[in-house]
């Protein structure tokens, strides 16, 4: 027989909360609670990874448009990056919508995701630029020039 966890997740959550509030520890669904706690740390990793991907592509886009080709029409590869930017924004929004507690973690993950995105952007761009155009840690700002809310705006690009 399926338990409430498998048939009505939100009702199960409310039930577990009620058991905890009333200190009915013997009623708790321990196995599924442990699984949910494990998922919480996995979701943090997923959020950080998606933030890193979003920042990586925003950095590459900005560098391509503003530094490498400021007078040319949008390069073809930027269109691919825009697709990744859109998909990643959507994935982040879905994750936070499903797990609202992650919103409070964004600030702590954002700065680290920027540092990682910056490192990855430098490596990725250096695969395509001429030797005299090689990027380094000073090619991008030390601190992210954008806010989380800004990078999550639909269709926003640097």
Secondary structure by P-SEA (a helix, b strand, c coil): ccccccccaaaaaaaaaaaaaaccccccaaaaaaaaaaaaaaaaaaaaaaaaaaaaaaaaaaaaaccccccccccaaaaaaaaaaaaaaaaaaaaaaaccccccccccaaaaaaaaaaaaaaaaaaaccccccccccccccccccccccccccccccc
